């Protein structure tokens, strides 16, 4: 009997089938595990069951604190970090038009210098503007990198350094510590721009935009675009007063186990995020930053800062405003196409940032 005849025997056929079933089961289990299928299946409905902790009326707590009353609920999210440097930029000024907070990496000396020569300048005619850079630490107090930063701080006096480790997953700490510094030391600006250090920013376009948004409207009607994009929780007048604007996303958590953006059900149980503004650049009104900072003390930490601010906004009833002139990607440059641009990502080339900014601001 040759091999072909043996392979046709019932026992051999059954073994081959079992092997195929086993391999199929292994593939399905791998897909189930790798793609986080169970997380998608068992996630809760955002629309019907969103109750991110603390599950209390955060808005009432914030209103009490702003009115000088004692909070009836104990805060759960006060970050235990210290400011290692400070700045007196706001101490002698009663009112600012704009405060620019730049989230910067420790070794991005070139980024900071380029910003100082462009949108971080504080000499805009008729406007009072202040710019500060916010950094963490590398955990090595006597490192060459820290010594260079110490020299930079002594020269420019525009860096606030905080004693947390500066890495990607601590961006929420960097963001909320910058919120705390603003709340405690610079609470008089009309508007606050938070931006990464690889952005192009047009301060003129930004101020034109926010002043237009904050002007009283003849009607409280919400535009058709806003009705399509969002489910507003505030009136149009409140939306203007509580301005939180930038490029708004509506998306769902990434559950793939291989992704650096993976979020487990233990971290976040719901099937989509609240509307959030991408963290590259966004602007807040004075009232918004105070409300959101105080609210953050009662809202559980989340490691992605743009998502976290979206959660905070949701908990206090602030609807983020989408502005198409904030670009989370690098918008291809031409002099005409950048006329209305407020922010564009991807400017790690310092000479390019300076060249584009100079051309847009007619600097020769």
C-alpha positions in Angstrom: 0.0 0.0 0.0 1.6 3.3 -1.1 1.4 6.7 0.7 -1.5 8.0 -1.4 -3.7 5.0 -0.4 -2.8 5.4 3.3 -3.7 9.1 3.2 -7.1 8.2 1.9 -7.9 6.0 4.9 -10.7 7.4 7.3 -8.3 7.8 10.2 -5.9 10.0 8.3 -8.7 12.1 6.8 -10.1 12.7 10.3 -6.6 13.7 11.7 -6.2 16.2 8.9 -9.6 17.7 9.6 -8.8 18.0 13.3 -5.5 19.7 12.5 -7.4 22.2 10.2 -9.9 22.9 12.9 -7.2 23.3 15.5 -5.3 25.7 13.3 -8.5 27.7 12.5 -9.2 27.9 16.2 -5.7 29.2 16.9 -6.0 31.8 14.2 -9.4 32.9 15.5 -8.1 33.1 19.1 -5.1 35.1 17.9 -7.4 37.6 16.1 -9.7 37.7 19.1 -6.8 38.5 21.4 -4.6 40.7 19.1 -7.5 43.0 17.9 -9.0 43.2 21.4 -12.3 41.9 20.2 -13.6 41.2 23.7 -12.9 44.9 24.7 -15.0 46.0 21.8 -17.8 43.5 22.6 -18.0 44.4 26.3 -17.5 48.1 26.1 -20.3 50.3 27.5 -22.5 52.7 25.4 -21.1 56.2 25.7 -24.5 57.8 24.9 -26.4 55.8 27.5 -23.9 54.9 30.2 -21.1 57.4 30.4 -20.2 58.0 34.1 -16.5 58.6 34.2 -15.4 59.0 37.8 -16.1 60.9 39.9 -19.7 60.3 39.0 -21.0 63.4 40.7 -22.2 66.8 39.5 -18.8 68.3 38.8 -20.3 71.6 37.5 -21.9 72.4 40.8 -18.7 71.7 42.7 -16.8 74.0 40.4 -19.4 76.8 40.8 -19.1 76.5 44.6 -15.3 76.8 44.5 -15.3 79.8 42.1 -17.8 81.4 44.5 -15.4 81.0 47.4 -17.3 78.1 49.0 -15.7 74.9 50.4 -16.0 71.8 48.2 -18.4 69.2 49.5 -16.4 66.5 47.7 -12.7 65.6 48.3 -10.5 66.0 45.3 -9.1 62.8 43.8 -6.6 64.1 41.2 -4.1 66.6 42.6 -0.7 65.9 41.0 2.1 65.8 43.6 4.7 67.7 41.6 6.6 71.0 42.2 7.5 73.9 40.0 11.3 74.0 39.9 11.4 77.4 38.3 9.0 80.3 38.1 8.4 83.5 36.1 7.2 87.0 37.0 5.9 87.6 33.6 2.3 88.0 34.8 3.0 89.5 38.3 3.0 93.1 37.2 0.3 93.0 34.6 -3.4 93.4 35.4 -4.7 92.0 32.2 -3.4 90.0 29.2 -4.9 89.6 25.8 -3.2 86.2 25.3 -1.1 83.8 27.3 0.8 81.2 25.2 1.8 78.0 27.0 4.2 75.8 25.0 4.6 72.2 25.9 8.3 71.5 25.1 10.6 68.5 25.3 13.8 69.0 27.4 16.2 68.7 24.5 14.3 70.9 22.0 16.5 73.9 22.4 16.2 74.7 18.7 12.4 74.5 18.8 12.2 77.0 21.6 14.6 79.4 20.0 12.6 79.3 16.8 9.4 80.1 18.7 11.1 83.0 20.5 11.8 84.5 17.0 8.3 83.9 15.7 5.0 83.4 17.3 6.4 83.5 20.8 7.4 87.2 20.5 5.6 89.5 22.9 5.8 92.7 21.0 2.5 92.6 18.9 1.3 96.2 18.6 -1.7 96.9 20.7 -1.7 93.5 22.4 -0.3 92.3 25.7 1.0 88.7 25.1 3.2 86.5 27.3 4.8 83.2 26.3 6.2 80.5 28.6 7.6 77.0 27.9 6.7 74.0 30.2 9.2 71.2 30.7 9.5 68.1 32.8 12.8 66.6 34.0 15.0 63.6 33.0 15.5 62.4 36.6 19.2 63.3 36.4 19.7 66.6 38.3 23.4 67.0 37.3 23.1 65.8 33.7 24.6 67.9 30.9 21.1 68.3 29.5 19.8 69.8 32.8 22.8 72.1 33.0 22.0 73.5 29.5 18.4 74.0 30.5 19.5 75.8 33.6 21.6 78.2 31.4 18.7 78.7 29.1 16.4 79.5 32.0 18.9 82.0 33.3 19.2 83.7 29.9 15.5 83.9 28.8 13.5 83.5 32.1 10.7 81.9 30.1 10.8 78.3 31.2 8.6 76.6 33.9 10.2 73.3 34.8 8.2 70.7 36.8 9.6 67.7 38.7 7.9 64.9 36.8 9.7 62.7 34.2 9.3 64.1 30.8 8.0 61.4 28.5 5.1 60.8 26.1 2.8 59.1 28.6 3.1 62.0 31.0 1.7 64.6 28.6 -1.4 64.9 30.8 0.7 65.7 33.8 2.5 68.4 31.8 -0.8 69.8 30.5 -2.5 69.9 33.9 0.6 71.3 35.7 0.6 74.1 33.1 -3.1 74.6 33.8 -2.2 74.8 37.5 0.5 77.3 37.0 -1.8 79.5 34.9 -4.6 79.3 37.5 -2.2 80.2 40.4 0.1 82.7 38.7 -1.5 84.1 35.6 -5.3 84.1 35.8 -6.0 87.4 34.1 -5.5 86.6 30.4 -8.6 86.8 28.1 -7.4 83.7 26.3 -4.9 80.9 26.7 -3.3 79.1 23.8 -1.7 75.7 24.5 0.6 74.4 21.8 3.3 71.9 21.1 6.7 73.2 20.2 6.6 71.9 16.6 3.6 74.0 15.5 3.3 77.1 13.3 1.0 79.6 15.0 -0.5 82.8 13.7 -1.2 84.9 16.7 -3.0 87.6 14.6 -5.4 85.0 13.1 -6.0 83.4 16.5 -6.9 86.7 18.1 -9.2 87.6 15.2 -10.9 84.2 15.6 -11.4 84.3 19.4 -12.7 87.9 19.4 -15.2 87.0 16.7 -16.3 84.0 18.7 -16.8 85.9 21.9 -18.7 88.8 20.4 -22.4 88.8 21.4 -24.6 87.1 18.7 -27.8 88.5 17.4 -29.3 85.0 17.7 -28.6 82.1 19.9 -29.3 79.7 17.1 -26.7 77.0 16.6 -25.3 76.7 13.0 -26.2 73.8 10.8 -22.6 72.6 10.9 -22.5 72.6 14.7 -25.8 70.7 14.8 -24.4 68.1 12.5 -21.0 67.8 14.3 -22.1 67.9 17.9 -24.9 67.3 20.4 -24.6 70.7 22.2 -25.0 70.7 25.9 -24.8 74.4 26.2 -26.5 77.4 24.5 -24.7 79.3 21.8 -24.1 82.2 24.3 -22.6 79.7 26.9 -20.5 78.1 24.1 -19.0 81.5 23.4 -18.3 82.3 27.0 -16.8 78.8 27.6 -14.7 78.8 24.5 -12.6 75.6 24.0 -11.6 75.5 20.4 -9.3 73.8 18.0 -9.5 70.8 15.6 -12.2 68.6 17.1 -12.3 64.8 16.7 -15.1 62.3 17.3 -13.6 58.8 17.5 -13.5 55.5 19.5 -10.8 54.0 21.7 -8.1 51.9 20.0 -8.2 48.4 21.5 -5.4 46.6 19.4 -2.9 45.1 21.8 0.1 46.0 19.6 -0.8 49.8 19.5 0.9 52.3 21.7 -2.5 54.0 21.9 -4.3 50.9 23.1 -6.8 51.6 25.9 -8.1 48.7 28.0 -11.6 48.5 29.5 -10.0 49.0 32.9 -8.8 52.4 31.7 -11.9 53.4 29.8 -15.1 51.3 29.6 -17.0 53.2 26.9 -17.3 52.6 23.2 -16.3 56.1 22.1 -14.6 59.2 23.3 -16.3 62.5 24.1 -15.6 65.1 21.4 -12.0 66.3 22.0 -9.6 68.8 20.6 -6.4 67.5 19.3 -3.6 68.4 21.7 -1.2 70.0 19.1 -2.9 73.5 19.6 -6.1 74.7 21.2 -7.4 77.9 22.8 -9.5 78.5 25.9 -11.2 81.5 27.3 -10.5 82.8 30.7 -13.6 81.2 32.3 -13.0 77.9 30.5 -9.5 77.3 31.9 -10.6 78.1 35.4 -13.6 75.8 35.2 -11.6 73.0 33.6 -8.7 73.2 36.0 -10.9 73.1 39.1 -13.0 70.3 37.5 -9.8 68.2 36.8 -9.2 67.9 40.6 -12.4 65.8 40.8 -12.0 63.8 37.6 -9.8 60.6 37.3 -6.5 61.0 35.5 -6.2 59.7 31.9 -2.8 59.4 30.2 -3.7 61.0 26.8 -4.0 64.7 27.4 -6.3 65.5 24.5 -8.7 62.8 25.6 -8.5 63.8 29.2 -9.5 67.4 28.4 -12.4 66.1 26.3 -13.5 64.1 29.3 -13.2 67.1 31.6 -15.1 69.3 29.2 -17.9 66.6 28.9 -18.2 66.4 32.7 -18.7 70.2 33.1 -21.0 70.5 30.0 -18.6 72.4 27.7 -18.8 71.5 24.0 -15.5 71.8 22.2 -15.7 74.2 19.1 -14.3 72.9 15.9 -12.2 75.4 13.9 -11.0 74.3 10.5 -8.1 76.8 10.6 -6.4 74.6 13.3 -4.6 71.8 11.4 -3.5 68.7 13.3 -1.4 67.7 10.3 1.2 69.8 8.3 -0.7 71.9 5.9 1.2 72.3 2.6 2.5 75.8 2.5 1.8 78.6 0.1 1.6 82.3 0.9 -2.0 82.5 0.0 -3.2 79.2 1.5 -1.8 80.2 4.9 -3.7 83.5 5.0 -6.3 82.1 7.4 -4.3 79.4 9.1 -4.2 79.6 12.9 -2.1 76.5 13.6 -0.3 73.8 11.6 1.6 70.8 12.9 4.9 69.4 11.8 7.3 72.4 12.0 10.3 70.7 13.5 12.5 72.4 10.9 13.4 75.6 12.6 14.5 77.5 9.5 11.2 76.6 7.8 9.1 77.9 10.7 11.0 81.2 10.7 10.8 81.5 6.9 7.0 80.8 6.8 6.3 83.0 9.8 8.3 85.9 8.4 6.6 85.7 5.1 3.1 85.6 6.6 4.0 88.6 8.9 5.8 90.6 6.1 9.1 90.5 8.0 12.1 91.1 5.7 
